[in-house]
Amino acid sequence: MHELLPSAERFAVLANPNNRAIAEPLIKDLRAAASVIGRQIEVLYAGDNREIDLAYGSLVQKSANALLISPDPVFVDHRAQLAALGHRYSVPTIYPFREDAEAGGLMSYGASNTDLFRQVALYAARVLKGEKPVEMPVLRAAKFEFIINLKAARALGLAMPPTLLARADEVIE
């Protein structure tokens, strides 16, 4: 997002206050990254559709230039609402899943769900063959996807830098 909006001073993250296991490490990492590049991170919390609406209102009040959506199941359930609010408030937003960009979001960056499901299937096969889950290593996501939705960029009046387009795994026209 910093590369898309290099003059932006303030970014925001939308997190679910009821899922601190995801929210707290993400917020900590974002604050550290923002500090390195001399930017500020505003934290907005929402756990349901009403709170999501309120968070977007406070996003404007806090003068945040862009928004990052936390990879939380609540936000998956409200994917269309988030994309619509991003367009309504003209807030460039990056989402955690490919499906968010496909649903109208500006950009997504996150683990490939296809690859994650493949890993789960391989683990299940190993367990069915007799391996003990407690003795199996914990795996982390190995493949990440960066998706850009140019239709959403045009709707927000943004010109995508060629360097971002070149790094995208997929560009939605």
LOKE-536071 format. One record per residue (C-alpha): x, y, z; residue in three letters. Coordinates in steps of 0.02 Angstrom, whole numbers, padded with zeros to 5 digits, always signed. Example, Ala and Ser with C-alpha at 12.3 -4.5 7.8 and 13.67 -1.06 7.14 Angstrom:
+00615-00225+00390ala+00684-00053+00357ser
***
This chain:
+00000+00000+00000met+00147+00115+00035his+00208+00090-00143glu+00036+00131-00213leu+00019+00286-00103leu+00197+00344-00066pro+00143+00512+00005ser+00015+00435+00123ala+00056+00470+00305glu-00076+00369+00395arg-00137+00193+00365phe-00271+00097+00459ala-00303-00085+00498val-00474-00159+00529leu-00467-00299+00657ala-00593-00405+00751asn-00581-00367+00939pro-00653-00539+00976asn-00508-00628+00890asn-00355-00562+00978arg-00251-00713+00923ala-00253-00644+00746ile-00272-00458+00783ala-00135-00427+00912glu+00015-00501+00818pro-00043-00418+00656leu-00061-00248+00739ile+00109-00265+00822lys+00192-00309+00656asp+00103-00169+00563leu+00155-00040+00693arg+00335-00098+00680ala+00332-00091+00489ala+00249+00081+00490ala+00381+00145+00610ser+00520+00089+00493val+00446+00190+00348ile+00394+00337+00458gly+00207+00311+00445arg+00065+00294+00571gln-00056+00150+00595ile-00231+00180+00661glu-00320+00027+00730val-00505+00008+00700leu-00605-00133+00778tyr-00763-00216+00714ala-00845-00381+00753gly-01009-00369+00655asp-01088-00275+00510asn-01145-00126+00616arg-00971-00106+00689glu-00896-00118+00514ile-01004+00029+00459asp-00950+00129+00613leu-00767+00087+00583ala-00774+00160+00407tyr-00849+00319+00478gly-00706+00334+00603ser-00582+00294+00464leu-00630+00456+00379val-00623+00553+00544gln-00447+00487+00578lys-00392+00542+00404ser-00321+00372+00360ala-00262+00363+00179asn-00286+00176+00158ala-00347+00022+00248leu-00286-00155+00277leu-00415-00288+00321ile-00361-00419+00448ser-00375-00602+00393pro-00523-00640+00505asp-00675-00751+00472pro-00793-00608+00518val-00726-00506+00373phe-00741-00653+00253val-00926-00658+00296asp-00939-00471+00259his-00833-00467+00101arg-00963-00378-00007ala-01000-00249+00128gln-00815-00209+00148leu-00788-00187-00039ala-00942-00076-00053ala-00887+00033+00093leu-00712+00048+00023gly-00784+00116-00139his-00914+00226-00052arg-00783+00309+00058tyr-00649+00305-00079ser-00527+00213+00034val-00394+00108-00052pro-00400-00059+00037thr-00293-00215+00036ile-00375-00377+00086tyr-00304-00545+00142pro-00386-00661+00016phe-00396-00677-00173arg-00585-00688-00162glu-00590-00512-00088asp-00510-00438-00244ala-00624-00544-00353glu-00773-00474-00256ala-00724-00294-00299gly-00584-00255-00177gly-00434-00156-00238leu-00294-00278-00194met-00266-00437-00098ser-00109-00514-00028tyr-00111-00674+00071gly-00083-00859+00077ala-00150-00959-00069ser-00304-01050-00007asn-00278-01181-00143thr-00104-01217-00076asp-00166-01220+00104leu-00304-01345+00061phe-00175-01453-00029arg-00068-01454+00128gln-00218-01503+00234val-00256-01646+00115ala-00077-01708+00124leu-00082-01703+00314tyr-00248-01795+00318ala-00176-01930+00205ala-00026-01951+00321arg-00140-01968+00473val-00248-02095+00381leu-00091-02194+00344lys-00052-02204+00529gly+00060-02057+00570glu+00028-01973+00736lys-00022-01790+00718pro+00078-01742+00873val+00236-01802+00786glu+00203-01708+00624met+00285-01538+00596pro+00181-01381+00595val+00179-01306+00422leu+00158-01125+00374arg+00091-01055+00214ala+00220-01075+00077ala+00134-00989-00068lys+00066-00812-00065phe-00036-00721-00196glu-00042-00537-00240phe-00198-00491-00339ile-00240-00319-00410ile-00413-00268-00468asn-00392-00133-00600leu-00580-00103-00610lys-00578-00058-00425ala-00423+00051-00450ala-00512+00148-00589arg-00666+00169-00478ala-00555+00244-00342leu-00463+00354-00468gly-00297+00267-00438leu-00161+00234-00565ala-00072+00072-00523met+00117+00089-00530pro+00195-00026-00661pro+00308-00100-00526thr+00155-00162-00430leu+00073-00229-00586leu+00233-00322-00631ala+00237-00408-00461arg+00054-00457-00460ala+00014-00641-00478asp-00148-00591-00562glu-00222-00429-00627val-00411-00421-00638ile-00461-00313-00785glu
***
